[in-house]
Amino acid sequence: MSNPKAIFFTAALFPQFIDINLSIWPQLMVLSVTMMTLSFLALTFLATASSKLSSKVGKKFSKFFDRLTGSIFILFGITLIAARR
């Protein structure tokens, strides 16, 4: 309920795979379990890959990347402030 994007995504995706001649609830359950399983597997893969990658990438690159992304977010903030005037 706290993420309306997920609700809109589900509301747009699920009707394409539901047969109106059959019972709705079993179909929704199968679709929900399938979506949750695929999401879990994708997130598990990403966590495992990032863990293995971070152990191979040195602290020097990690520090550089943190500074780069931080600078980009600061630039975005400055751009937003300038755009409001």
Secondary structure as UniProt FT lines:
FT   HELIX           4..13
FT   HELIX           14..17
FT   TURN            20..21
FT   HELIX           24..56
FT   HELIX           59..83
//
